[in-house]
Amino acid sequence: MVVYGTRELKRREEIYQLLALSAQECWGLECLPQIVRAPGGKPYFPREAEREFNVSHSGELGLCALDRRPVGVDIQLVQARRPGLPARVCSWEELEWLERQPDRWVGFTLLWAMKESRAKYSGEGLTRPIRSIQVPLLQKGERGAVLDGLLFQTYQGDGWAAA
């Protein structure tokens, strides 16, 4: 898997420019193949079955991943949310993990990015209760973990988290 990111998105559509640049660098493609959406909304190249990708954006941040197998990515800006939101979207185990984090909203944003990346990987999107989407609970200093045979890799920076 290869991951590319940017901090310079002005419009949502520009994420596909990042994808085009990434596909050119990684796969040598001069232009993007046709993109269609699967029933769950996941974009794919119908004539390039061996080339998988996924994209995400939040504010000016963009992220895309390329691989030969299905992949899902999500990037989120860290921000304080409604106080009751974690209880609505996190399992009890996740809430306990969240309480141990030095910054509740950084931890919540990381959990959310992992949940959304898993939903995007599968192609189902957020079609079931978010609480039921299981992700690994990382220990301090961990950036990746395996759960259900899936590798989760996390990325964080000043004011953002991604998976």
N, C-alpha and C positions, 0 to 999 in steps of 0.2 A: 504494500500500500504506500502511496505517495500522497502527502498532504501539502496543499498550497494555501496561503492566506494573503489577505491584503487589508490595509487600514484606510483605503482611499475611495470607497464606494460613495458615489453621489446619488445614484438611483439604483433601485432594486435590480433592474435589468442588467446592470453592469456585472453581476455575479457570473453571467455567461461569458463575459469577456475574460474573466479570470479562468473559467473553465477552458476556454479556447486556448489561452496562453499555456495553461497547464497541459492540455492534451497535445499541443505542439511540442512542448519541451519533453514530455514523458513518452509520448507515442509517435512523435514525428508527423502528426496530422496537420496538414496545411489549413484545413477549415473543419469546423465541427460537423460531424454527421447529423442527419436529421434526429431531432429529439422528440419523443412522444412520452405520454404519461400512462403508466399502468393504472388499472382500476382504483387502486388505493392512492394514486397521485404521484407515485415515485417516477421521476424522469429516467429515461433510458434511451440508448441508441438501438433501434430495432434491427439495423443491419450490421451491428458490431457486437454480437453476443459475447465476445471475449473481452470486451472493454466495459467495465462497470465504473460508475461515478456517482457522486452525490454532492450537493451544494447546500450552503446555508449562509445567511447574512443576518446581521443585527446592527442597526445604525450604519456607520461607515465601515464596519468590519465584515469581511467575507472569508469563507473557507470552502475549499473543495477537496475531495479525496478521489483518487483514481486507483483502480485495482483490477485484477482479473476475476475477482469474486465479488459478490454483493457487498456493499459498504454503505454506511450511514454516518453523517456528520451533523453536528449542530454547534452553533456559536451563539453566545448570549452576553449581552452587557449586564454587569452586576448592578443591581439597583434594589433598593428597599421595596418590598411589595406589601400588599395588605397583610396584616399580622396573621390572619387565619388561613392564608393560602397554603402554607406547608401542611397543615392538618388535613386539608382537602385532597392533596395530591401525593402525600408521602405515606408509606406504610408505617406501622409502629416502630419497626426496626430502623427505618430511615429517619424517623423523628428523633429517636434516641441518639443515632449517629450525629444528626444535625445539632443536637444540644451540646455535643462535645467539641464542636468546631469553634475555632477562635473568632470567626466572623460568620454569623448565621446566614447572611445573604450571599456571601461568597460560596459557602457550602451548599445552600439551596440552589444557586445558579449552576453549580457543577452537577448536582443531582439531576436538575431539569435537563441540562445539556446531554447527560448520559441517557436519560429516559427517552428524550426525543431522538437522539442518534440511533438508539435501538429500534424505535418505532419506524424510523426512516430506513434503516437497514432491511427490515422485514418487508417494507412496502405497505404495511397496514396503516401507517400514520397514527394519529391519535384517535383511533376509532373505539378504543375501550378505555375504561377508567385508568387514568394516569397512575394511580396508586398501585395498580396491578402490574405495571411494567417494571420488572425486576432489573436492577443494576448492581454491580459490585459496590460495596462500601469501602472506600479506600482508607488505608491507614496513613498516618502522618508521613509525608515524604514519598508515598506511592503515586505513580503517574499512570499506572496501568494494572489491569487485572483481567483474569479470565472468568467468565460465568456462562454456564450452559454451552460451553464450547466456543463462545464468542470472545474475541479480544477487545477490551475496552482500553483506549488510550486517551488520556486527558491532557489538556493544554490550558495554561492560565497565564494571564498577564495583568497589568494594572487596569482594573475595571472590567475584565472580561473572563469568561471561562468557556471552554469548548471540549467536545468529545467526538 
